[in-house]
């Protein structure tokens, strides 16, 4: 990491950015984590809460199919 002066401000600049390699299972697991957190915040009686709760089993099945 180097320090650069941009418009009078000193900032840390990352010299090399390494791209991440995401697989389909990593993507689905991230979506599942997001939906579970969202589900805990939403009321299950609302339409949005019900839709989120319906997607969680679908994602779990898709993760199981990809991991086999």
Number of C-alpha atoms within 10 A of each C-alpha: 9 8 12 12 10 8 6 7 9 10 12 11 11 9 9 7 6 6 6 6 6 8 9 12 16 12 11 16 16 11 15 19 12 12 18 15 11 15 18 11 10 16 12 14 8 9 11 14 17 14 12 16 18 11 14 18 12 12 17 13 11 15 18 11 10 10 9 5
